[in-house]
Amino acid sequence: MTNERENINVDSLWLIDERDKSGKHANVYHGNFIPQIPNQLIRRYTKENDTILDLFMGSGTTLYECENLNRNFIGFDINTEIIDYVKSKMTDTQNIKFKINECDVANETLFKEKIENSLSELDVEKAQLILAHPPYMDIVKFTEKAEDLSQIADLTTFVKQFAQVVKNAFPYLENKKYLGVVIADVYKKSEVVPLAFYVLDAVKRNFNVKLKGIIIKNIEGNRGKLRQKNIWQYRALKSDYFIFKHEYILVFKKEER
Ligand SMILES: C[S@@+](CC[C@H](N)C(=O)[O-])C[C@H]1O[C@@H](n2cnc3c(N)ncnc32)[C@H](O)[C@@H]1O
């Protein structure tokens, strides 16, 4: 049996050379995160047979890690096509219990109904880890649906909607367990919008959590950016901005009221 605590990175700076492309990880979805992110958080904060709730599951990166690590999984996304793709990858899975939901996670009534059905289907009470990797506002559009957070260009509206999503999910996180938010800043109208800081602030203000970590992770290996490195360098130098090379993993711990 492998040692689950092996190579857990406890530093606040994660420099990861290469995306894990093993198993079901195929890097087919623009805007997916690297498998090492859920892998690290799952191994650090949960144990076998615990349940992970991924609010924006996209191409299923967290789910494949749950399968590798024997954790239950409940996932949500609004994108019908990507959900069908993930379901097609899971037909042979037997070692874990999982449930995939197509749903607008900001919709309180719908989310409540789906999460409660999912928990009861899996025969568990709560999740031991929540992961949230939302769109970074409208930088990458995922669907044309009006409820898709990637349709939101306005900062205040985005942060409000994201806080609503956390509010919907928070009651289903076991006390003293963790919420991980993966987010980056954006550049709009000729300036940096520190989206990650606004999101951090919203979570701290609205929920009874302790902030356990602000991890900075490199995005050095981004394929598109690597190919166009010289163009980006030229553009940045012609102007006065800096090229984003990092994103954040914010780790919160739920506290008793
Ligand atoms: C950054 S991607 C997540 C990628 C994922 N971590 C992966 O590795 O593939 C954000 C996802 O949020 C979904 N999304 C956007 N708005 C949503 C909403 N209101 N409810 C549920 N999912 C939403 C998008 O369809 C997209 O798949």
The ligand as an ORCA input file, in Angstrom:
! r2SCAN-3c Opt
* xyz 0 1
  C     -12.281     26.436    -14.428
  S     -13.455     25.250    -14.943
  C     -13.189     23.890    -13.856
  C     -12.241     22.893    -14.469
  C     -12.012     21.640    -13.654
  N     -11.313     21.893    -12.410
  C     -11.217     20.640    -14.481
  O     -10.106     20.251    -14.053
  O     -11.642     20.303    -15.600
  C     -14.954     25.969    -14.374
  C     -16.188     25.143    -14.650
  O     -17.299     25.812    -14.019
  C     -18.465     25.509    -14.759
  N     -19.508     26.478    -14.358
  C     -19.597     27.790    -14.648
  N     -20.686     28.343    -14.084
  C     -21.304     27.359    -13.389
  C     -22.483     27.326    -12.591
  N     -23.239     28.401    -12.382
  N     -22.821     26.134    -12.024
  C     -22.047     25.025    -12.220
  N     -20.942     25.008    -12.973
  C     -20.553     26.157    -13.555
  C     -17.992     25.577    -16.203
  O     -18.853     24.881    -17.057
  C     -16.593     24.958    -16.110
  O     -16.632     23.602    -16.428
*
